[in-house]
Amino acid sequence: MGPATLSYPAETEQTRKVSLEEGRAFFDVQPREETSFVVETPTARATVLGTQFGVATRADTTSVVLATGSVQVERPDGPTDERVVLKPGQRSWVADGNAPAAPTPVDLTDALNWTGLFVFRSTPLTAITERLQRRYDTQISLASSLADRTVTGTFDRDQPLQEVLQTLAATLGAEVRQESDDQYRLVPAQ
């Protein structure tokens, strides 16, 4: 997929609108009372109030993936009863002339890989550490009391591993122990 083609007309009091003709874009929308945010593509419209989501469009299909918040997906000219509302961790798509597909669960980090972000939504810490090990070519072990804990958060893939681990530890009431140059362990804080 080539570069994205975006346009954005002047915003009004009721709507902030972006047109995505082709390509992919990730949006982190801050809520504004009484003002919606709309992304229109040739085949779909996504309307939000405050959220993180990705939109990928080609000539005849648009895919919307929701990381946080809530997004309504519909055809630009479709009837209102064809709208679908996504929950975090879901995807829908609209093929030209068709109603939006029913929402389906999606692995956010895989689906939004092109953004350069790790996106976790109630993700088990064991799954997070597996992804971090692959990304940073390191070993990360967990105390058994932390293994079943879940985390929701977004990290930049270029963020240093120590920062990511420290943020996870602070979130979980844990601490990071560096056991060697490429081995770390998360344990409950003392």
C-alpha positions, 0 to 999 in steps of 0.5 A: 500500500502506498502513501496515504492521501488525506484532505481535511476541510475547515472544521465546523462547530459540530464536526471535525472531518478528514477524508482518506482517499487511499492508504492508512492512518491512525487517529488519537482523537481527543473528545470535545463536547458536542463535536464529533470526529469523522473519517470518510473514505470512498466506501465508509464513514467512521464517526467517533467522540474520543478514541484511538483507531486505525483506518485503511482504505483501498479503492473498493474496501475500507477497514476500521480497527478500534484500539480504545473508545467507540467508533461507529462504522457505516457507508457514507450514503447508507441507511442508518440501520446498517451502522455497526459500533465497534468496541475496543479490540474489534474490526469491521470493514466496508466493501463498496456498495455493501453494509459494514461487516459485523465486528470481529475480534482482532489482535490490536498489535498485529492489526495496527502493526503499520503504526509503529505502536504496540497496542494492548487491550486487556492483554495477558502480561505473558503475551506482552512479554512474548512480543517484547522479547521478539521485538527487542531480542531479549529474555523477559521472565515473570514471577508467577504471581504476575503471569495472569495479570492483564494490561491495557496500554500503548507503547511506541515500538522505538521506545527503549525496552527499559522504559517499557518495562518500567512503565509495565512495572509501575502499572502492576506494582512490580519492579524490574530486575536486570539479570544480565545484558539481555535478561530481565525479570518482573517481580512484585515490588518489595 
